[in-house]
Amino acid sequence: MITAIIQARMGSTRLPGKIMMLVRNKPLLHYTINQVLQSKEIDKLVIATTDSPQDDQIVKFVDLYPVEIFRGSEEDVLDRYYQCAKKYAADIIIRITSDCPLIDPQLIDKCIADFKKNQFDYFSNVHKKVGDAWVYHLSGFPLGFAVEVFTFNILEKIWNNAKKQSEKENVTSYILNNSTPFKIGHMENFNDYSDIHLAVDHKIDFDLVKIVIEHFPDNEIFNLEKIVTFLNKNPKLKQMNSHIQFDQGYLKSLEKDKIMNEKLN
């Protein structure tokens, strides 16, 4: 069973409630769900939200779609992912985040195909080997087009062994910190589009994504190349949010690790 899990919650620290912000009278979460549903490889899509009452509206909204819903820990995202994958008997897991409303379904399917062909433990288009270490890297893709693919067995190993706060908040970071036992693969884009930021973390990100969505016809299935063509014809749009550091969430998690280590020592 190939299962895509979209992690979603209302309590974003940088832009609370962002996934329910409206574009063409539809929440951003609608676009993420609709894009993932176009994948030809995925058997099941699950929205993994939290037990927090503020996420009741996500559950109510998702009921309108042909997807499953799972509720779990708000802070321990890794546990939420693991318990969700276990409940739905996922063999291969596709990790997508809800702040990526323009995720390309063709890109998802290419990542899954490479993962299966080479029998990787973990595969993504947002990590790259630099020297002896695997690091977070856009690999030529725009921010907001991240796809991660891994087996349930690997997820279970991560769940059993991850101790750091950053490894519990960022589901797959344990693999990068402990890469030796794992067979890891990655996809690099032929062209470098990493100057394009289409993940929604701040209001200015939302403003840009809104412009992109409204440029295309209603009910468009968004395609990476079409989006890049549009933005390259309108280069000032790419500059709207280019000043924002793209890995703020992960860096914040690492800071929590540092504080925890200082307390223990």
Secondary structure by P-SEA (a helix, b strand, c coil): cbbbbbbbbccccccccccccccccccaaaaaaaaaaacccccbbbbbbcccccaaaaaaaaccccbbbbbccccaaaaaaaaaaaaacccbbbbbbcccccccaaaaaaaaaaaaaaccccccccccccccccccccccccccbbbbbbcaaaaaaaaaccccaaaaacccccccccccccccccccccccccccccccccaaaaaaaaaaaaaccccccccaaaaaaaaaacccccccccccccaaaaaaaaaaaaaaaaaac
